[in-house]
Amino acid sequence: MRTLPRIGIVAPSSKVPQVEFQLGIEQLRQAGFEPRIHPQCRKSHLFFAGTDEERARAFFEFAEEPALDALWCARGGYGAIRILPLLEKLEREKGRPPRKLLIGYSDATALMDFVNARWGWPVLHAPMPGIRAFCVQTAPEWKSLTDFIRGERGIAMPWGRTRLKFAGERPSEELRAPVVGGNLTVWNMLVGTPFAPRPHGKILFFEDVTEGLYRLDRMLQQLLLAGGFKGVRAIVLGNFDGCVDYVPNVLAHPPRTPKARQRMLLAPRASDLQPLRKKLPAERWIPKLFGEIGAKLGIPVAYGLPAGHGPGHASLPLSAEYRLSPLGEFELLSWDWGGWASPGR
């Protein structure tokens, strides 16, 4: 078994909940890791873990640290996009940091694409120690996460023998391509910026949490119109936890008196209201929304990968080569980290 990588933990996004964070750190230590925690993880500014400058400096400080092999984001939330210009400035001033593994997901999507594209870092889409889900991973999920970090080859994939389903046409032959992506909302907000991802020739992986169906469709349409799917070979969907169809309530009947009209418009009772329309089942319509995009682009859309905010928490190496078969088999072929890396790395 490989020596445990030396891990540094930083908080590039939202304020870190300290009780959850401590529980996550305890779990890491029980697994044999001795993480080095940046003091910035305890800072607070508005809804961030410190100011933009503090978060950027902390990230770059640990990125430069030769005694660390990997950086793990404490949690997601929001804020990583704000420090991208600052990281770019620090790189110009101090040079490119040495190669490390970056671990995280959700809001960290912005950082993961940045460090992979600009610094050549491998990235692992995986749960973070400052969230409750970190401590409730299943035994196979936890083992595969730690094995991925160690760079172990020949490990069982965290999704096991799960075969993905297809929204629409299956591919006529197997696809082999790098998988990129992450959180749909974060990926979407990068389009049109100097930090826009370049998914041409790759498989796009998406997951999200607590977004309404109409918001998911809005993001997909924006990506489509902005050319965000240009050259993409396939789409693979993970979890869309808490993403449901939000249906507004409207007046069920006209008011009978001027007094009732005023009351019903300003403070309607429950008996005055009814749903505007029938609620759409998200588990069926999310694949359909992505399937419409796939049909327009002429690419396959696979779904059912247990990765993301939940209920499944499978770790997923990104910018790694995968095989997607017409039967829905999804297999990691190569990854530029640890025992997966080519000789000389």
C-alpha positions, 0 to 999 in steps of 0.5 A: 500500500502506498504511503499516505499523501500529505494533505492540506485543508483550505476553505476557498468558499463559504464559512466552515461549520466547525462541529461538522468540520471537526467530525470530518477531521476526526474521521480522516485521522482515524483513517491514518491521515494527518491533515494540516489545517490552514488557520483560514478555515476558521475565518468568517467574512459575510458568508465566506470563510474570510475575505477574498484575499484571505481565501486566495492567499491561503489556497496559494500558500498551501498550493506552494507548500512542498511538504503537501501532496494534496489540497482538500477543500473544507466545504463548498457553498459559494465563493470560489469564483471570486478568488480565481482572478486573485489566484491568477494574479498570485501565479503571475507574481510567484510562478506556477505552484508545484503539482498536487491533487485537489479534492472537493466538489460543488462550489470547488468545481470552479477551482478544480477546472482552474487548477487542472487547466492552468496548473496541470493538477489532477482533481478528484470530485469527492465529499469534503470534511466540513459537510455532514455527508462526509461522515455518512459515506458507505464503507465502499464509498469511503474505501474508494475515496481513500484509495483514490487519494493514495493513487491505488490502482486496481481498486473497485469503483465506488459505483460498483457494477451499476450500469448507467441508463440512457435518456434517448439513444444509446451510443452505437459504439463505446466512447473513450474520452476524458470526463470533466465537469462537476456542479452544473450551476457553478460550471454554467456561471463560468461560461463567458468569463476568462475562466470558461471551461473547454469541454471540446472532445470530452464527456461532461459530468453534471450534478446539482442540489436543490435547484428547481426543474425550470432553473436546471432547464434555464442553465441548459438552454444558456449553455446550449446558446453560449456554445458550452456544449460545442464538441462535447461527446456525451453527458453523464449525470450524477445526483440531483439531490433535492432538485424538484419541480416548484409549482406556485399556488394561484387563486382557485376562484374569483373573489365574490366581494370587493372586500374579499378581493383585497384580502385574497390578493394581499393575504389569501387563505389556504382554501383560496389557493390551488397549484397552477399545474400538476407537479412534474416528477423530477426523477423522470424529467431531469433525464428528459431535460438533458435528453432534449439537449443530447438529441439536439446535439446528437450525443448520448446522455447517460444517467444514474451515476451515484456521485454528487451531493447525495444520496450517493457519494461516489468519488470521481476522478475528473480530467481522467479517461473513461469508457462509456459503453452502449450497455451503460458500463462506465469505467475509469481507464487512466488518471494522472495521479499516483499509481495511475500516472504515467512513468515519470510523474 
